[in-house]
């Protein structure tokens, strides 16, 4: 029979009555126990933190420790902590553990923790790793457990320990990381979405620190300098702009960081042998405290455009000057653009046609069933084809028609451009 608890309790009570401390010899006499027995259990109590010692001359004086027992502190932790013996039978648990498992403390003690966790969703493969004799002293794994009938992501740590009485045991520490895990998933989704959009746009997109150090640039940014995007990471933006543009860029970044608001600026940069103008917008990326930790920038090349113009606006203005009808459609035939020449030729205003089917004008039924949009998407190039279109009021007009496939990615049709002129 193990009398460890009996002897430790006697020594503990004796020291509590003699708070100034006692030597082993004094305890041996007062308790009528041999010095070896007292020395053995005093050492165990010292190792466990129950007693402290001070030296007076050659004598060692032992007294009850002023430290707070670890088991008391555990109740103040948000982590669920469960103490078991060597056979995984629960000996102690903190309040967070009873809350997580949904079982009162009195019902927890004496039960097998692995059986309880299996009910909570612990997979057999993890259970076998915990039971394995050759696993590390500290085992950790992320997994899903059921809390209040809901699956939660948790971080489970199992640590092998020795108790103050020399018995072996285990500590199970369960940390609920569900909200953090979900936040990481959301962050990963938005990260992937941002990179996908940034990779597809023609604008130069970048992310930099408040000190103007690049942390990301998109492929279009890299192409402008004939460099791999990754090569910009860690480089200062000041290294790739003219001296006269530096104050403007620094002022814009300073405004974003100090005000936490977006900022727009226009400036020119000498790139190779050409001066290029940019319309640039900067947006703050703030942390939980509202401090700007990064800046995301969208830089659009507006070289040669009139003030307030853009590449698309300039192109649209030029197309509107043409007498021919110029129409662009999706591969399914939905009208994307409709110039002034198309309005004059058909009598339909652009506001009425945008978003509708071009086949109502370029009607296959009037042309032996020929669908020029489908043929163009399939790779056929049509030049000066004699065609009949339907104008406003049902009028038929004979025209010459040419088409070209629009493709922004190799072998993927993005739409059709149709040019029509009257016969």
Secondary structure, DSSP 8 states (H G I E B T S, - for coil): ---HHHHHHHHHHHHHH-TT-B-HHHHHHHHT--HHHHHHHHHHHHHHTSEEEEEETTEEEEEE--S--HHHHGGG-SSEEEEEETT-BEEEE-HHHHHHHT--HHHHTTSBHHHHHHHTT--HHHHHHHH-TTS-SEEEEEEEEEETTEEEEEEEEEEEEE-TTS-EEEEEEEEE-HHHHHHHHHHHHHHHHHHHHHHH-SSEEEEE-TT-BEEEE-HHHHHHTTS-GGGGTT-BGGGGS-HHHHHHHHHHHHHHHHH-S-EEEEEEEEETTEEEEEEEEEEEEE-TTS-EEEEEEEEEE-TT--TT--HHHHHHHHHHT-SSEEEEE-TT-BEEEE-HHHHHHHS--HHHHTTSBGGGTS-GGGTTT--HHHHHHTT----SEEEEEE-GGG-EEEEEEEEEEE-SBTTB--EEEEEEEE-
